[in-house]
């Protein structure tokens, strides 16, 4: 219960301040093109904080964490609108900054902000009025009406879904009830032969056929290949899970390589002796990565 309460309270406080930063950023930065980046940063920062709160609170129910995250994210979105409408109400003169940007001075009235924060009906009532004429322009056109509502919807989904994904993913990761600790992610350095048939790989491992996993020969092409991840609790040797993914190296038109990964198996529990065998087969100098 303490973990849930801490998640909600601390998450709400962090969301409050992040919403302020987001609203001020989209108000004062004169380049509308940056708004998409600000939305991603806002949702990502909130998701990162909620992930850390999930881990610190040892919340292991993905469904519960998902719903709590949605609630905090909607609160963040709501606070952002309260701040933005307050800035809009205090807007002064608009000054051009070249041909493609402008700057509008504003004042912040705390009483108006608190009134909006405590009155959802009043706040939401402003949105149709704003949508009727719009508040910003792009390429000489001011979005309004249905098109502006669509932009707001995409913004809302970007914030909420990003903030929802990270903590929910953390809640689903392996955890040792015996040691009361999260398992640490360990990536084995030696690549495996690519798992061409995911269903066959799952069936083989569920049948305890560990010979199905073979190191990639030195003379074989590096792409595609397989990669093994272990999740091990530091103080509980029996808490050990295996995940597999296929890795493909792709090269863009400028010759810059990048990795594309596809999950094959996620969090398959394995006995300690199998872990030791696979560590020996795919390299003992494992790479530990924080999760």
C-alpha positions, 0 to 999 in steps of 0.5 A: 500500500505504501508503494502505491501511495508513494507512486500516486503522490510523488507522481502527481507532484512531479507531473505538476512541475513537469506540466508547468515546464511543458506549458511554458516551453510551448508558449515561449519557444517561438518555433512551433516545430519544436512542440512535437519534441517537447511533447515527447520529452514531457511524456518520456520524462514523466514515464521515466519518473513513474518507472523509477517510482514503480521500481522503488515501490516494488510494484509488481502488478502491471495492470495496476501500475498501468492504471495508476500511470494513466491517472497521473498522466491525465493529471499532468495533461490537465495541469498543462492546460490550466497553465496554458489557459492562464498564460493565454488569458494574460497574453499581451502584445505579439512581436515578430521574430523574423518571418517564421516566428513570433513571441507573445508576452504574458502574465501568470495569474495564480488565482485564475490558475487555481480556479481552473485547476479546481474546476474541470468543467470551466477548464474544459469549457475553454477548449471549444472557444480556443479551437474556434479560432486557434492560437498559433499558426504554421506556414501562415495557416492557423489550425482550428476546429476539427484539425486542431482537435485532432492535434490535441488528441495526438498530443494527449495520446503521446503524453499518456501512452509514453507515460504509461508504457515505461512504468508498466514495463518495469512492473512486469519485469522479474522480481524475487519475492524471497529476496524482495528485489528486482532481477538485474538484466545481464546481456551475454556477449556472444551472439547466437544463431538467429532464431528463424522460427520463434514458435519452434524456439519457444517449444524447444526451450519449454521442452528443456532443449537448451542445445537449441541455442547455439553460438554464432560461428565466427565465419557466419555473417553478423546479421541477423543473429540472436541475443540472450538476456538473463534477469537474475536476482543478486541474492536469490540464485533461483530467481533467473529468467531468460529472454531472447531476441533477434538482432538485425543490422540495418544501414541507412542511405548515408551508410550509418548502421543501426540495430533492429531487435525483435523479441522471441522469448520473454522472461522464461524461468530457467534453473541455475544449472542452465544459467551456468551452462549458457553463461559458459557457452555464450561467454562468461564476461557478461554485460550488466545493464541497468533496467 
